[in-house]
Amino acid sequence: MLFMRPRYAFPLIALAVILIARPTLHHPLLHDDLHTIVLNPALRQPAAWPDFFTHPETFSPEARMYRPLLMISYVLNLRLAGLDPFGFHLVNLMLHLFACSMVFWLSRLLPPLKPWSFWITLLFALHPVHTEALNYISCRSDLGASAFGLLAIAACLQLAAAEKFRPGLAILALLAFAVALGFKASAIVVPALILLLDFLFFRQGRLQNLLDFSSTRRKAVAATFLGLVLIALAYLALRRSLALETFFLSQPARPVPVNLLTQTRAAVLYLRLLFWPEHLSLEHQLPILESPLDPAFLGPALLIFLLLVLALAGVRRGPIISLAVGWFLICPLPTFYVPLNVIASENRLYLASLSGVWILVALARLATGNPPKKAGRVLLALVAIAFAVLSLHRHPVWSSGLTLWRDAVQKAPAVARNHINYGIELRNAGKPAKAVRQYRWALRLDPKDSKAYSNLATAYYDLGRPEDEFDALRKTLELDPANVVARRNLAYALAEAGRKQEAIEVLSEAVRLAPRRADLRSSLGALYLHLGRIEEGKRELEESLRLNPEQPEVRAALEQIRKSRAP
């Protein structure tokens, strides 16, 4: 059909994506976007770019992460259009379209999938599980890692399929992989995915072919793959040198064996979302599993075992199914070992969603034959329409923090973090009493959640209940002595109560714990000025301005000090 020809196929897919994603372009920055972008002074430094490669703390005042190219993309957004959400969402949309174009290229490189490349790309492009990546600016890390990871994979496979060695493709693969890692560490699985594809489609699924380096081209492909592995090892060594935990975890969110059991259960959720992408949520409700005898683990473990058997059985006869299963199991591998605070997240399915699309196409191929016949096209068109409708239904949930976290609370009421974040949005909307109810609900679910106590204190402040505020702040610091936000709020409360010297001591400790936070420095400087300690106040204000030059009130205070000293 005319629309399935390469010159028409991708423009039509891009048009469909733009029409469906158009409402997302004006949605606000939400949740993690606030501390990584809006409140991150590192993004506003005149010459901050080198720091992104050497100082993981520039990622956010609240977290240390190594994503230098992601941070540079944020800086470019800020310099071109400030904090206008449109520019940020437009970049996310462009990265998604780039990833779709790489899926199209990759599909055309694999002989069994080439006739279906239009449908594979269309279903990937419209999959509802990608609504999080399109609406949530912080998911740009997944978009960039996946898009450039797919570019590295496609370039490697094009190199393997070429009649003679093409050095340009080798260089492109190596550079694309390095860029993918610069967006997010999850791209570390790219060499394993290349190995899977090469084994299934270029070595005919024969183990003995893995060591076939008889031709110059094969040797060159092997050298390129070795280059990818060396880049991965260098990346891990760099993370190690920057004191970023990767394989040697000192304080994991949960023990690694427990995380392995829990992520096995999460894999079943991911499978459901691939084929029945309904009941989407920013955070899903899953139990933490501590025993391999837990029925919640045994069922998922058996399912994964059966999938592996199916994949191995189909290596020679059904490589598409083998590819889908292998791809699905390889993509989330880092999360099986590295325990993350959020047990299951839809953004982790961005690259893995290709596995679900391949299985749908394999079923259509099996039912209607190859190349695609009318029945197969109609079947996949209906799936694409369903995906589009579900995406359109999901996008409005992201129109505000209130709607997003209300939806999360309704779908996962047993997750304390959902209630905390919903409470924050209620307080920001001027509803502190309702926020208190959400924080108390979170504490019933997890009595040791310091963030619930910290936010409870701010709501008590709004309600004019200073004693309750003090109690909540003290409880916060008992549970989390390094919580600098709670220390800052406690200092404010002490200052308002006239206990300014105590406030300075509390705030000084907060500055010691987080020396790069400009807001702490400016607050401490203001307290010093109130106590008449001009030199100390001036020093803190100057350091705050150095960390974040965009503080007109700090500049005004320093100018006032200068004028007061003028003869």
LINZI-V696775 format. One record per pair of residues at least 24 apart in sequence whose ideal C-beta (glycine too) atoms are under 7 Angstrom apart, sorted by the first residue. I is the first residue (numbers start at 1). GAP is how many residues later the second one is. D is the distance in Angstrom with one decimal. If there is no record, write none. Layout:
i=I gap=GAP d=D
i=I gap=GAP d=D
This chain:
i=4 gap=114 d=4.4
i=9 gap=109 d=4.5
i=10 gap=91 d=6.0
i=10 gap=94 d=5.4
i=10 gap=111 d=6.9
i=13 gap=87 d=6.2
i=13 gap=108 d=5.4
i=13 gap=109 d=5.3
i=13 gap=112 d=5.3
i=14 gap=83 d=5.4
i=16 gap=109 d=6.9
i=16 gap=110 d=6.6
i=17 gap=79 d=6.8
i=17 gap=80 d=6.2
i=17 gap=83 d=6.9
i=17 gap=108 d=4.9
i=17 gap=109 d=6.9
i=20 gap=106 d=6.6
i=20 gap=368 d=5.5
i=20 gap=371 d=5.4
i=20 gap=372 d=6.0
i=21 gap=72 d=5.6
i=21 gap=113 d=5.3
i=23 gap=372 d=4.9
i=23 gap=373 d=7.0
i=24 gap=65 d=5.5
i=24 gap=110 d=5.1
i=24 gap=111 d=5.0
i=24 gap=371 d=5.7
i=24 gap=374 d=6.8
i=25 gap=61 d=5.4
i=25 gap=64 d=4.6
i=25 gap=65 d=6.3
i=26 gap=59 d=6.4
i=26 gap=60 d=6.2
i=27 gap=58 d=6.3
i=27 gap=62 d=6.6
i=27 gap=108 d=5.6
i=27 gap=371 d=5.1
i=27 gap=372 d=5.6
i=28 gap=57 d=5.6
i=28 gap=372 d=6.6
i=29 gap=56 d=5.7
i=29 gap=59 d=6.7
i=29 gap=108 d=5.7
i=30 gap=106 d=6.7
i=30 gap=371 d=5.3
i=30 gap=374 d=6.1
i=31 gap=390 d=6.7
i=32 gap=106 d=4.3
i=33 gap=104 d=4.7
i=33 gap=105 d=5.4
i=35 gap=25 d=4.9
i=35 gap=26 d=6.1
i=35 gap=27 d=4.8
i=36 gap=24 d=4.6
i=36 gap=102 d=6.1
i=37 gap=37 d=5.6
i=37 gap=100 d=6.7
i=38 gap=45 d=6.4
i=41 gap=477 d=4.8
i=41 gap=506 d=5.2
i=41 gap=507 d=3.3
i=43 gap=28 d=7.0
i=43 gap=31 d=5.5
i=43 gap=32 d=5.4
i=43 gap=35 d=5.8
i=44 gap=504 d=6.1
i=44 gap=505 d=6.4
i=44 gap=506 d=5.1
i=48 gap=27 d=6.8
i=49 gap=26 d=7.0
i=56 gap=186 d=5.6
i=56 gap=188 d=5.8
i=57 gap=459 d=6.0
i=61 gap=453 d=6.8
i=61 gap=456 d=5.1
i=64 gap=180 d=6.8
i=66 gap=173 d=5.9
i=66 gap=176 d=6.3
i=66 gap=178 d=5.5
i=67 gap=74 d=5.5
i=67 gap=116 d=6.1
i=67 gap=117 d=5.9
i=68 gap=114 d=5.4
i=69 gap=75 d=6.6
i=69 gap=110 d=6.2
i=69 gap=113 d=3.4
i=69 gap=114 d=5.3
i=70 gap=70 d=6.0
i=70 gap=71 d=4.9
i=70 gap=74 d=6.3
i=70 gap=113 d=5.1
i=73 gap=67 d=6.5
i=88 gap=49 d=4.7
i=91 gap=49 d=6.8
i=92 gap=41 d=6.8
i=92 gap=42 d=5.8
i=92 gap=45 d=6.4
i=92 gap=48 d=5.4
i=92 gap=51 d=6.0
i=93 gap=41 d=6.4
i=95 gap=45 d=6.6
i=95 gap=48 d=4.0
i=95 gap=49 d=5.8
i=95 gap=52 d=5.3
i=96 gap=34 d=6.8
i=96 gap=37 d=6.6
i=96 gap=38 d=6.1
i=96 gap=47 d=5.9
i=98 gap=49 d=4.6
i=99 gap=44 d=6.4
i=99 gap=47 d=5.4
i=99 gap=48 d=3.9
i=99 gap=51 d=6.0
i=100 gap=24 d=6.3
i=100 gap=25 d=4.5
i=102 gap=45 d=6.1
i=102 gap=48 d=3.6
i=102 gap=49 d=5.3
i=102 gap=52 d=5.6
i=103 gap=47 d=6.5
i=103 gap=251 d=6.6
i=105 gap=49 d=4.7
i=106 gap=44 d=6.2
i=106 gap=47 d=6.3
i=106 gap=48 d=4.6
i=106 gap=51 d=6.9
i=109 gap=45 d=6.4
i=109 gap=48 d=4.8
i=109 gap=49 d=6.1
i=109 gap=52 d=6.2
i=110 gap=91 d=5.3
i=112 gap=207 d=6.5
i=112 gap=208 d=5.7
i=113 gap=207 d=6.8
i=115 gap=255 d=6.2
i=115 gap=256 d=3.8
i=115 gap=257 d=5.9
i=116 gap=245 d=4.8
i=116 gap=249 d=6.8
i=116 gap=256 d=6.1
i=119 gap=242 d=6.1
i=119 gap=253 d=7.0
i=119 gap=261 d=4.5
i=120 gap=237 d=5.5
i=120 gap=238 d=7.0
i=120 gap=241 d=5.7
i=122 gap=262 d=5.3
i=123 gap=234 d=4.5
i=123 gap=237 d=6.4
i=123 gap=257 d=6.9
i=123 gap=260 d=6.3
i=123 gap=261 d=5.9
i=123 gap=264 d=6.5
i=124 gap=229 d=6.4
i=124 gap=230 d=6.0
i=124 gap=233 d=5.1
i=126 gap=258 d=5.7
i=126 gap=261 d=4.2
i=126 gap=262 d=5.1
i=126 gap=265 d=6.2
i=127 gap=150 d=6.6
i=127 gap=226 d=5.2
i=127 gap=260 d=5.6
i=128 gap=149 d=4.0
i=128 gap=152 d=6.4
i=128 gap=259 d=5.7
i=128 gap=262 d=4.0
i=128 gap=263 d=4.7
i=128 gap=266 d=5.7
i=129 gap=144 d=5.3
i=129 gap=148 d=5.1
i=129 gap=151 d=6.9
i=129 gap=217 d=5.2
i=129 gap=220 d=5.0
i=129 gap=224 d=5.6
i=130 gap=220 d=6.4
i=131 gap=149 d=6.8
i=131 gap=260 d=5.4
i=131 gap=263 d=4.4
i=131 gap=264 d=6.0
i=132 gap=214 d=4.5
i=132 gap=215 d=5.2
i=133 gap=214 d=5.6
i=133 gap=217 d=5.4
i=135 gap=260 d=6.6
i=135 gap=263 d=3.7
i=139 gap=208 d=4.5
i=141 gap=42 d=5.2
i=141 gap=43 d=4.0
i=142 gap=42 d=6.2
i=142 gap=44 d=7.0
i=142 gap=205 d=4.7
i=142 gap=208 d=4.7
i=143 gap=207 d=6.8
i=144 gap=36 d=7.0
i=144 gap=39 d=3.2
i=144 gap=40 d=7.0
i=145 gap=35 d=4.8
i=145 gap=38 d=4.3
i=145 gap=39 d=3.9
i=145 gap=41 d=5.4
i=145 gap=42 d=4.1
i=146 gap=204 d=5.1
i=146 gap=205 d=4.2
i=148 gap=28 d=4.7
i=148 gap=31 d=4.4
i=148 gap=32 d=3.9
i=148 gap=35 d=6.9
i=149 gap=31 d=4.2
i=149 gap=38 d=4.6
i=149 gap=41 d=4.6
i=149 gap=202 d=6.7
i=151 gap=25 d=4.0
i=152 gap=24 d=3.9
i=152 gap=25 d=4.1
i=152 gap=28 d=6.4
i=152 gap=38 d=5.4
i=153 gap=37 d=6.2
i=153 gap=40 d=5.8
i=153 gap=41 d=5.4
i=153 gap=44 d=6.8
i=156 gap=38 d=4.9
i=156 gap=68 d=6.3
i=156 gap=69 d=7.0
i=157 gap=40 d=5.9
i=159 gap=62 d=5.6
i=159 gap=65 d=6.2
i=160 gap=38 d=5.9
i=160 gap=42 d=5.0
i=160 gap=61 d=5.0
i=162 gap=55 d=7.0
i=164 gap=53 d=6.2
i=165 gap=51 d=6.4
i=165 gap=52 d=5.2
i=165 gap=55 d=4.1
i=170 gap=50 d=6.9
i=170 gap=54 d=4.3
i=173 gap=51 d=5.9
i=173 gap=55 d=6.8
i=174 gap=53 d=5.1
i=174 gap=54 d=6.6
i=174 gap=57 d=6.5
i=177 gap=51 d=5.4
i=177 gap=54 d=5.7
i=178 gap=53 d=5.7
i=181 gap=54 d=5.0
i=185 gap=149 d=6.9
i=186 gap=148 d=5.9
i=188 gap=44 d=5.6
i=188 gap=146 d=6.3
i=189 gap=141 d=5.4
i=189 gap=142 d=6.0
i=189 gap=144 d=6.0
i=189 gap=145 d=6.9
i=190 gap=38 d=6.8
i=191 gap=34 d=6.6
i=191 gap=37 d=4.6
i=191 gap=38 d=5.5
i=191 gap=41 d=6.1
i=192 gap=138 d=5.1
i=193 gap=134 d=6.5
i=193 gap=137 d=5.8
i=194 gap=31 d=6.5
i=196 gap=127 d=6.8
i=196 gap=130 d=4.7
i=196 gap=131 d=6.8
i=196 gap=134 d=6.6
i=197 gap=126 d=6.9
i=200 gap=115 d=6.8
i=200 gap=119 d=4.5
i=200 gap=122 d=5.9
i=200 gap=123 d=5.5
i=201 gap=118 d=6.4
i=205 gap=110 d=4.1
i=205 gap=111 d=5.0
i=205 gap=114 d=6.4
i=252 gap=87 d=4.4
i=253 gap=86 d=4.2
i=253 gap=87 d=6.2
i=253 gap=88 d=5.2
i=254 gap=34 d=6.3
i=254 gap=85 d=4.7
i=256 gap=81 d=6.3
i=256 gap=83 d=6.6
i=258 gap=30 d=6.4
i=258 gap=31 d=6.9
i=258 gap=32 d=5.4
i=259 gap=80 d=3.9
i=260 gap=76 d=5.6
i=261 gap=28 d=4.0
i=261 gap=31 d=6.3
i=261 gap=36 d=4.9
i=262 gap=24 d=7.0
i=262 gap=26 d=5.3
i=262 gap=27 d=5.0
i=262 gap=81 d=5.9
i=263 gap=72 d=5.8
i=263 gap=73 d=4.7
i=264 gap=33 d=5.9
i=264 gap=36 d=4.9
i=264 gap=37 d=5.5
i=264 gap=40 d=6.5
i=265 gap=24 d=5.9
i=265 gap=31 d=5.6
i=265 gap=32 d=6.2
i=265 gap=35 d=5.0
i=266 gap=77 d=5.9
i=266 gap=78 d=4.2
i=267 gap=33 d=6.1
i=267 gap=37 d=6.2
i=268 gap=32 d=4.5
i=268 gap=35 d=6.3
i=269 gap=75 d=5.4
i=270 gap=79 d=5.7
i=270 gap=82 d=6.8
i=273 gap=73 d=6.7
i=273 gap=76 d=6.3
i=274 gap=79 d=6.1
i=274 gap=81 d=6.9
i=274 gap=82 d=3.1
i=275 gap=81 d=5.9
i=277 gap=113 d=5.8
i=278 gap=112 d=6.7
i=279 gap=132 d=6.1
i=280 gap=66 d=6.3
i=280 gap=114 d=5.6
i=281 gap=126 d=6.6
i=281 gap=127 d=5.3
i=281 gap=130 d=4.3
i=281 gap=131 d=5.7
i=282 gap=122 d=6.1
i=282 gap=126 d=4.8
i=283 gap=59 d=5.9
i=283 gap=125 d=5.6
i=283 gap=129 d=5.8
i=283 gap=132 d=5.5
i=283 gap=134 d=6.2
i=283 gap=135 d=5.7
i=284 gap=60 d=4.7
i=284 gap=128 d=5.8
i=285 gap=127 d=3.7
i=285 gap=129 d=5.2
i=285 gap=130 d=5.4
i=286 gap=57 d=4.9
i=286 gap=58 d=5.5
i=320 gap=38 d=5.6
i=320 gap=42 d=4.3
i=321 gap=38 d=6.8
i=321 gap=41 d=5.6
i=323 gap=35 d=6.1
i=324 gap=31 d=4.2
i=324 gap=34 d=4.1
i=324 gap=35 d=4.7
i=324 gap=38 d=7.0
i=327 gap=25 d=6.8
i=327 gap=27 d=6.1
i=327 gap=28 d=4.4
i=328 gap=24 d=5.6
i=328 gap=27 d=3.7
i=401 gap=24 d=4.1
i=402 gap=27 d=6.1
i=414 gap=31 d=6.3
i=416 gap=26 d=4.1
i=416 gap=29 d=4.2
i=416 gap=30 d=4.2
i=416 gap=33 d=5.3
i=416 gap=36 d=6.6
i=420 gap=31 d=5.6
i=420 gap=32 d=5.3
i=420 gap=35 d=5.9
i=423 gap=32 d=5.9
i=424 gap=31 d=5.9
i=427 gap=31 d=6.5
i=427 gap=32 d=5.4
i=427 gap=35 d=6.6
i=432 gap=27 d=4.4
i=432 gap=30 d=3.8
i=432 gap=31 d=5.2
i=433 gap=30 d=6.6
i=435 gap=24 d=4.5
i=448 gap=31 d=5.7
i=450 gap=26 d=5.0
i=450 gap=29 d=3.9
i=450 gap=30 d=3.7
i=450 gap=33 d=5.9
i=453 gap=26 d=6.8
i=454 gap=29 d=6.2
i=454 gap=31 d=6.2
i=454 gap=32 d=4.6
i=457 gap=32 d=6.0
i=458 gap=31 d=6.5
i=466 gap=27 d=6.7
i=469 gap=24 d=5.8
i=482 gap=31 d=5.6
i=484 gap=26 d=4.3
i=484 gap=29 d=5.3
i=484 gap=30 d=4.5
i=484 gap=33 d=6.6
i=484 gap=36 d=6.4
i=488 gap=32 d=6.0
i=488 gap=35 d=6.1
i=491 gap=32 d=6.9
i=495 gap=32 d=6.3
i=500 gap=27 d=6.1
i=500 gap=30 d=6.2
i=500 gap=31 d=5.7
i=503 gap=24 d=5.8
i=504 gap=24 d=7.0
i=516 gap=31 d=6.0
i=518 gap=26 d=4.5
i=518 gap=29 d=3.9
i=518 gap=30 d=3.7
i=518 gap=33 d=6.8
i=521 gap=26 d=6.6
i=522 gap=29 d=6.5
i=522 gap=32 d=5.3
i=534 gap=27 d=6.5
